[in-house]
């Protein structure tokens, strides 16, 4: 009886939702809103209206794809080229979604809800959820993710609107610099991890990114991610195999 009394009660759905909102307010909201403000300014310079800019932020919800959309729109590219560029810019979300969505399926009666939840997936919400999930019961994880993701999505829409309206007061270098707030926050967040593969991936990406960009401004980021990420993966796998043999 004493052991049962000492056990910590499981959190309720309301408590998990409140925790998701509380975790989102602060640096995540500042990073997302700041990055989207930079996009809003860039979108207005590219000729996109306020409604189109907010729709791009909410619908695409990935700065590389959004920036590609604004730049190609400004250049008058064909619709197919715009869709292809946006898709390639956000293709990194595909493996992330495949690996992450099963974590939200526990006791889910209508799997179709996953199609709505996946729209809230970003690097920010993914990293925050992975940090919080060990303390959240599996059936309540989607409550935390939905609360955190919705707060960040709304903050992104507000940031886009603010950047679009305040374009005249923001020099272009400042607007572009705001776009890097979100990646910088993600880097700091992941740097706190103790997973060896994640640490090595951050270091490899930081070294390979600028080097490959000097070789090719168009394909440098993609090549750096593919080559550096694959090298870290195979290196880690080789270490694990050696550890098992030992």
Buried (B, 14 or more C-beta within 10 A) or exposed (E): EEEEEEEEEEBEEEBBBBBBBEBBEEBBBBBBBBBBBBBBBBBBBBEBEBEBBBBBBBEBBBBBBBBBBBBBBBEEBEEEEBEBBBEEBBEBBEEBBEEBBEBBBEEEEEEEBBEEBBEBBBBBBBBBBBBBBEEBBEBBBBBBBBBBBBBBBBBBBBBBBBBBBBBEEBEEEEBBBBBBBBBEBBBEBBEEBEEEBBBBBBEBBEEBBEEBBEEEEEEBBBBBBEEBBEBBEEBBEEEEEEEEEE
